[in-house]
Amino acid sequence: MNKLLILPALLALAACADSPEKSLSKGKAAYTAHDYAAARVYFASALAGTPGDKAILLLQARTLIALGDGEGARTALAALAGDGPPTGELAELTAEAALLRKAPDAALEAIGQTGGAEAERLRALAAIQKGDMPGAVNHMERGVAAGGNARLFADYARLRLLSGDMAGASALADRAAKAEPDGIDSLLIGAQIAVRRGDLKQSLELYQRATKLYPNSLAALTGQAAVLGDLGRKDEMTKVVDQAAAFAPHAPAVLFLRAKAAADAKDWAGVRSVVQPVETSLDQVDPLRVLYGEALLRLGQSELAAAQLAPVVRAMPGNRDAVRLLAETRLQGGDARGAVAMLKPLADLPYARPEELALMARAAKAAGNPDAATYEARSRQPQPQALGRDLADADVAMRAGNWAGAAESYRRILAVTDGKNVLVLNNLANAELMLGNLGQAQELADKALRLAPGNASVLDTAGWVRIKAGKDLENARRLLRQGAQQAPGNATIRAHLAEAERAGT
């Protein structure tokens, strides 16, 4: 049995043997360590020995809110408030518990006329749940004017992200980090911003710190797992997903990550086993639908696959993966003409993807379309417009520090060319280095070095990757010295060489 599953039972047994005072002391220690699952058990044991103790009830309510248990928190808070309406902190906690239950009107009733930054944050979240985005912004601004707090800055940053305002979101995330550097909300929004920028290395570091400080945070665990997946570190991702699944097996984020891992491994039956139990509860644009639809398609169930993919395409016609897969269900179901009609807008783009063109060629051939050979020829050769677009995107991403975006563009270029472009290999090596993928970075850098052994930038990358990995250091210094000789005016190479030489003394 998983250790995380048996831990609450073991704690409960231990707590029963403790006095109320000892249980309370252990609960406070667990709460301070942000181990809310343990704290809940200890506080419950303490309350069993001293029923109605208001100080313990308040601690239990805060703990339950931290665990996302709005119903449990409501019970504890009701016992605290007695017959009268909650006031002050109790009003704010009652409102937060209501928001966890998706009851925005109850939250607004609880908060009443309470003022201050935290009250405005709660009003803003209630407005979001009611679909009132302008109202949410108004309350967030009032909260900022009232002095703000880390949670308000973080929540407002998320709201800015939803509207595409990266600059505003980043500024607010910085204010959250300044107000509470190790607060869970500050760490999570910082990690989200880093993902949007493509700096997966920084994002992973923030998520890892969050999971270390807040071991029960589902958002931190699933965020960390998602970034590990994007970095290609599948084994590590699986371990973190298993941690999250141990106490939240049916959480949407956990289900998505488990299904995504199975899809990446081409385990289509595995995807189906993850999604099928929750199939009827999926929103029409839930990303699980696309994964489930592809799994059903690969398992030969084209009609069932189409039923999953069609709602996504209707709601999001710009989702190219969903469109391609839905067209493939039509082709598999014998409707080649329907597949051609669906794929044509994608396949006729000057930057159409090889997989779109290859599927279009198959569908056109099955439909007797005379353009089948043209699409097939285009699928087999790089599209100049697509290459140019990828190169431009990669250049912009590199200059912006969006290492994940740059790496994705460079990988697409290598996939449709002979894979021997030195500039692309070298730049991709640098992007992978910045993402923390040292093994991949060295492999790419060495390939570029074999193709262009006298290129200063290539020598610099090959040497610097070794320095950062802490391997083959003497060879690394030799490569950097050669690079510095080739380009004596290059400040970056000089800096790398100076650091390497210092490391060798």
C-alpha positions in Angstrom: 0.0 0.0 0.0 1.2 3.5 -0.8 2.8 5.3 2.2 0.8 8.4 1.6 -2.4 6.4 1.9 -1.5 4.7 5.2 -0.1 7.8 6.8 -3.4 9.3 7.9 -4.4 6.0 9.6 -1.1 5.7 11.4 -1.3 9.3 12.5 -4.9 8.7 13.8 -3.7 5.7 15.8 -0.8 7.8 17.3 -3.1 10.8 18.0 -5.6 8.6 19.9 -2.8 7.6 22.3 -1.9 11.2 22.9 -3.4 13.7 25.4 -5.3 16.6 23.9 -2.4 18.9 24.8 0.1 16.7 23.1 -2.1 16.3 20.0 -2.5 20.1 19.9 1.3 20.6 20.1 1.9 18.1 17.3 -0.9 19.6 15.2 0.7 23.1 15.6 4.1 21.7 14.5 2.6 20.0 11.5 0.6 23.2 10.6 3.8 25.3 10.8 5.5 22.8 8.5 2.5 23.1 6.1 1.8 19.4 6.5 -1.9 20.0 6.6 -3.0 16.3 6.3 -1.2 15.5 9.5 -2.3 18.7 11.2 -6.0 17.8 10.5 -5.7 14.5 12.3 -3.9 15.9 15.3 -6.4 18.8 15.7 -9.3 16.4 15.4 -7.8 14.3 18.2 -7.3 17.4 20.3 -10.9 18.5 19.8 -12.1 15.0 20.7 -10.6 15.6 24.1 -11.6 19.2 24.5 -14.8 19.7 22.4 -15.7 23.2 21.3 -12.3 24.7 22.1 -12.4 27.8 20.0 -8.6 28.1 19.5 -8.4 24.5 18.2 -11.5 25.0 16.0 -9.9 28.0 14.4 -6.7 26.1 13.7 -8.8 23.2 12.3 -10.8 25.5 10.0 -7.6 27.1 8.6 -6.1 23.6 8.1 -9.2 22.4 6.2 -9.2 25.4 4.0 -5.6 24.8 3.2 -6.6 21.3 2.2 -9.4 22.6 0.0 -12.1 21.0 2.2 -14.8 23.7 2.1 -17.5 21.5 3.7 -15.3 20.5 6.7 -14.3 24.1 7.2 -17.9 25.3 7.1 -18.7 23.0 10.0 -15.7 24.2 12.1 -16.5 27.8 11.4 -20.2 27.5 12.2 -19.2 26.1 15.6 -16.9 29.1 16.1 -19.4 31.7 15.0 -22.3 30.4 17.1 -25.7 32.0 16.4 -24.4 35.4 15.1 -23.0 36.2 11.7 -19.2 35.8 11.4 -17.1 38.9 11.7 -13.5 39.9 11.0 -11.2 36.9 10.2 -14.1 34.5 10.7 -16.0 36.3 8.0 -13.1 36.0 5.6 -12.5 32.3 6.4 -16.2 31.6 6.0 -16.2 33.3 2.6 -13.1 31.3 1.5 -14.7 28.0 2.6 -17.8 29.0 0.5 -15.6 29.7 -2.5 -14.1 26.2 -2.1 -17.7 24.9 -2.3 -18.3 27.0 -5.4 -20.9 29.0 -3.6 -20.0 32.7 -4.5 -23.3 34.2 -3.1 -22.7 32.6 0.3 -19.1 34.0 0.2 -20.4 37.5 -0.5 -23.0 37.2 2.2 -20.3 36.1 4.7 -17.9 38.9 3.8 -20.7 41.5 4.1 -19.2 45.0 4.5 -15.8 43.8 5.7 -13.1 46.0 4.2 -9.4 45.5 3.4 -7.3 43.8 0.8 -8.2 40.2 1.8 -12.0 41.0 1.7 -11.6 42.5 -1.8 -9.6 39.5 -3.0 -12.5 37.2 -1.9 -15.0 39.5 -3.6 -13.0 39.3 -6.7 -12.9 35.5 -6.6 -16.6 35.4 -6.1 -17.1 37.6 -9.1 -14.9 35.2 -11.2 -17.1 32.3 -10.1 -20.1 34.3 -11.2 -18.6 35.1 -14.6 -18.2 38.8 -13.8 -14.7 39.5 -15.0 -14.9 43.3 -15.0 -16.2 43.1 -11.4 -13.3 40.9 -10.5 -10.8 43.4 -11.9 -12.5 46.2 -10.0 -12.3 44.3 -6.7 -8.6 43.4 -7.3 -7.7 47.0 -8.0 -9.5 48.0 -4.8 -7.5 45.4 -2.9 -4.2 46.7 -4.4 -5.2 50.2 -3.4 -5.8 48.9 0.1 -2.2 47.7 0.3 -2.6 44.2 -1.1 -1.1 41.0 0.1 0.7 38.1 -1.5 -2.4 36.1 -2.2 -4.2 39.0 -3.8 -1.2 39.9 -6.0 -0.9 36.2 -7.0 -4.6 35.8 -7.8 -4.7 39.1 -9.7 -1.6 37.9 -11.7 -3.6 34.8 -12.7 -6.4 37.0 -13.8 -4.1 39.1 -15.9 -2.7 35.9 -17.5 -6.2 34.9 -18.5 -6.5 38.2 -20.4 -3.0 37.7 -22.0 -1.4 40.5 -20.1 2.0 38.9 -19.4 3.7 42.2 -18.4 1.0 43.0 -15.9 0.9 39.4 -14.6 4.7 39.4 -14.2 4.7 42.6 -12.3 2.1 41.3 -9.9 3.9 38.0 -9.4 7.0 40.0 -8.5 5.0 41.9 -5.9 3.7 38.6 -4.5 7.2 37.2 -4.2 8.4 40.3 -2.5 5.5 40.3 0.0 5.9 36.6 0.8 8.8 34.9 -1.0 8.0 31.3 0.2 4.2 31.6 0.2 2.5 28.9 -1.7 0.6 31.4 -3.9 3.8 33.4 -4.6 5.7 30.2 -5.6 2.9 28.8 -7.8 2.3 32.1 -9.7 6.0 32.5 -10.2 6.2 29.0 -11.7 3.2 29.7 -13.9 4.8 32.9 -15.2 8.1 31.0 -15.9 6.2 28.4 -17.9 4.6 31.0 -20.0 8.0 32.6 -20.7 9.4 29.2 -21.6 11.8 29.1 -18.7 11.0 25.6 -17.6 14.2 25.3 -15.5 13.1 28.2 -13.3 9.5 26.9 -13.2 10.7 23.5 -12.1 12.8 25.0 -9.3 9.9 27.0 -8.0 7.5 24.0 -8.1 10.1 21.8 -6.4 10.5 24.4 -3.6 6.7 24.6 -3.3 6.3 20.8 -3.0 9.2 20.8 -0.4 7.6 23.5 1.7 4.0 22.5 1.1 3.9 18.7 0.8 0.1 18.5 0.5 -0.2 21.1 -2.3 -1.8 19.3 -5.3 -1.2 22.4 -7.5 2.5 22.2 -6.7 2.8 18.5 -7.4 0.8 18.5 -10.6 2.7 21.6 -11.8 6.0 20.0 -11.1 4.9 16.8 -12.9 3.7 18.8 -16.0 7.0 20.6 -16.3 9.0 17.4 -15.9 6.9 15.9 -18.7 7.6 18.9 -20.9 11.3 18.5 -20.2 11.1 14.8 -21.3 11.9 13.5 -17.8 9.1 10.9 -17.9 10.3 8.7 -15.0 10.5 11.6 -12.6 7.2 12.9 -13.9 5.5 9.5 -13.1 6.9 9.5 -9.6 5.5 12.9 -8.9 2.1 12.1 -10.4 1.9 9.0 -8.2 2.5 11.2 -5.2 -0.4 13.5 -6.2 -2.6 10.5 -7.1 -2.1 9.0 -3.7 -4.3 11.6 -2.0 -6.2 13.0 -5.0 -6.6 10.2 -7.5 -9.6 11.7 -9.3 -8.4 15.3 -9.5 -8.6 16.6 -13.1 -5.0 17.6 -13.2 -3.9 14.2 -12.0 -6.1 12.4 -14.5 -4.8 14.5 -17.4 -1.1 13.9 -16.4 -1.7 10.2 -16.1 -3.5 10.1 -19.5 -0.8 12.3 -21.1 2.0 9.9 -19.8 0.2 6.9 -21.3 -0.4 8.8 -24.6 3.3 9.7 -24.8 4.1 6.0 -24.4 1.5 5.1 -27.1 -0.3 3.1 -24.4 -3.8 3.8 -25.8 -5.5 1.2 -23.6 -3.9 3.0 -20.7 -5.3 6.3 -21.8 -8.8 4.7 -22.1 -8.6 3.2 -18.6 -7.7 6.6 -17.1 -10.4 8.6 -18.8 -13.3 6.2 -19.3 -14.5 6.3 -15.6 -14.9 10.1 -15.8 -16.0 10.4 -19.4 -19.5 11.6 -18.7 -18.3 14.4 -16.5 -15.9 16.0 -19.0 -16.5 19.5 -20.1 -16.8 19.9 -23.9 -13.4 21.5 -24.2 -11.6 19.4 -21.5 -8.1 18.6 -22.9 -8.7 15.0 -21.7 -11.2 14.7 -24.6 -8.5 15.1 -27.2 -6.3 12.5 -25.5 -9.2 10.1 -25.1 -10.4 10.7 -28.7 -6.9 9.8 -30.1 -6.8 6.7 -27.8 -10.2 5.5 -29.1 -9.1 6.2 -32.7 -5.9 4.2 -32.3 -7.9 1.4 -30.8 -10.1 1.3 -33.9 -13.2 2.9 -32.4 -13.6 5.8 -34.8 -17.2 6.6 -34.0 -16.6 6.8 -30.3 -13.4 8.9 -31.0 -15.4 11.3 -33.2 -17.9 11.8 -30.3 -15.1 13.0 -28.1 -13.4 15.2 -30.6 -16.3 16.9 -32.3 -17.3 19.1 -29.3 -13.7 20.3 -29.0 -13.5 21.2 -32.8 -16.9 23.0 -32.6 -15.8 25.1 -29.6 -12.2 25.5 -30.7 -11.9 25.3 -34.5 -8.3 26.5 -34.3 -7.2 23.4 -32.4 -5.2 21.8 -35.2 -4.5 18.6 -33.4 -8.3 18.1 -32.7 -9.2 18.9 -36.3 -6.6 16.5 -37.7 -7.7 13.7 -35.4 -11.4 14.3 -36.1 -10.6 14.2 -39.9 -8.7 10.9 -39.3 -11.8 9.4 -37.6 -13.8 10.2 -40.7 -11.2 8.6 -42.9 -11.1 5.5 -40.7 -14.9 5.4 -40.8 -14.9 5.4 -44.6 -15.8 9.1 -45.2 -12.7 10.1 -47.2 -14.4 13.1 -48.8 -15.5 14.4 -45.4 -11.9 14.0 -44.2 -10.6 15.9 -47.2 -13.0 18.8 -46.6 -12.0 19.0 -43.0 -8.3 18.9 -43.7 -8.1 21.2 -46.7 -8.0 24.5 -44.7 -5.0 23.1 -42.8 -3.2 21.4 -45.7 -3.4 24.4 -47.9 -1.6 26.6 -45.5 1.9 27.5 -46.6 3.2 26.4 -43.2 1.1 23.1 -43.0 2.7 20.5 -40.8 4.0 17.2 -42.3 1.5 15.1 -40.4 -1.4 17.2 -41.7 -0.1 16.9 -45.3 0.5 13.2 -45.0 -3.0 12.6 -43.7 -4.4 14.8 -46.4 -2.6 12.8 -49.0 -4.1 9.6 -47.7 -7.6 11.0 -47.5 -7.3 12.6 -51.0 -6.1 9.3 -52.5 -8.9 7.4 -50.9 -11.4 10.0 -52.2 -10.0 9.9 -55.7 -8.9 13.5 -55.4 -6.4 14.4 -58.2 -4.4 16.6 -55.7 -3.3 13.6 -53.7 0.1 13.3 -55.3 0.8 17.0 -54.7 0.0 16.8 -51.0 2.1 13.6 -50.7 5.1 15.4 -52.3 4.7 18.4 -49.9 4.6 16.1 -46.9 7.9 14.6 -47.9 9.8 17.9 -48.2 10.3 20.9 -45.9 8.0 23.8 -46.6 10.1 27.0 -47.0 7.4 29.1 -45.4 7.1 26.8 -42.4 10.9 26.7 -42.0 11.1 30.4 -42.1 8.4 30.8 -39.6 10.0 28.3 -37.2 13.4 30.1 -37.6 11.8 33.4 -36.9 9.8 32.1 -33.9 12.9 30.4 -32.5 15.0 33.6 -32.8 12.3 35.7 -31.1 12.0 33.0 -28.3 15.8 32.9 -27.8 16.0 36.7 -27.4 13.1 36.6 -25.0 14.6 33.8 -22.9 11.7 31.5 -23.9 13.9 28.4 -24.0 11.0 25.9 -24.3 9.5 27.8 -27.2 12.9 28.0 -28.9 13.6 24.4 -28.4 10.2 23.4 -29.8 10.8 25.4 -33.0 14.3 24.1 -33.5 13.2 20.5 -33.0 10.6 21.0 -35.7 13.3 22.3 -38.1 15.5 19.3 -37.4 12.6 16.9 -37.9 11.9 18.0 -41.5 15.5 18.6 -42.6 18.6 16.4 -42.6 19.4 17.4 -39.0 22.8 18.8 -39.9 22.2 22.6 -39.7 25.0 23.7 -37.3 23.3 26.9 -36.3 20.1 25.0 -35.3 22.0 22.3 -33.5 24.1 24.8 -31.6 21.1 27.0 -30.7 19.0 24.0 -29.6 21.9 22.8 -27.5 22.0 26.2 -25.7 18.2 26.1 -25.2 18.3 22.6 -23.7 21.2 23.8 -21.5 19.0 26.6 -20.2 16.2 24.2 -19.6 18.5 22.0 -17.5 18.6 19.1 -20.0 22.3 18.7 -19.8 22.5 15.3 -21.5 20.5 16.4 -24.5 22.5 19.7 -24.6 25.8 17.9 -24.8 24.6 15.4 -27.4 23.5 18.3 -29.7 26.6 20.4 -29.0 28.9 17.5 -29.8 27.0 16.8 -33.1 27.4 20.5 -34.0 31.1 20.2 -33.0 31.7 17.3 -35.4 30.1 19.2 -38.2 31.9 22.5 -37.5 35.0 21.9 -35.3 36.5 25.4 -36.0 33.3 27.4 -35.3 33.9 29.7 -32.2 30.2 29.6 -31.0 30.1 25.8 -31.4 33.3 25.4 -29.5 32.0 27.7 -26.8 28.7 25.7 -26.4 30.5 22.3 -26.4 32.8 23.5 -23.7 30.3 25.4 -21.6 27.8 22.4 -21.5 30.6 20.3 -20.0 31.4 22.9 -17.4 27.7 23.2 -16.4 27.5 19.4 -16.2 30.7 19.1 -14.2 32.1 16.5 -16.6 35.1 16.3 -18.9 36.4 19.5 -17.4 39.9 19.6 -18.9 38.5 19.0 -22.4 35.9 21.7 -21.7 38.6 24.2 -20.9 40.5 23.2 -24.0 37.3 23.8 -26.2 36.7 27.2 -24.6 40.3 28.2 -25.1 40.0 27.3 -28.8 36.8 29.3 -29.0 38.4 32.3 -27.4 41.3 32.1 -29.9 38.9 31.9 -32.8 36.8 34.9 -31.6 39.0 37.0 -29.3 36.4 39.8 -29.2 33.5 37.6 -28.1 32.6 38.7 -24.5 30.4 35.6 -23.8 33.2 33.2 -24.7 35.7 35.1 -22.6 33.4 35.1 -19.6 32.8 31.3 -20.0 36.5 30.7 -20.2 37.3 32.8 -17.2 34.7 31.0 -15.1 36.0 27.6 -16.3 39.6 28.6 -15.5 38.6 29.7 -12.0 36.8 26.4 -11.5 40.0 24.6 -12.4 42.3 26.4 -9.9 
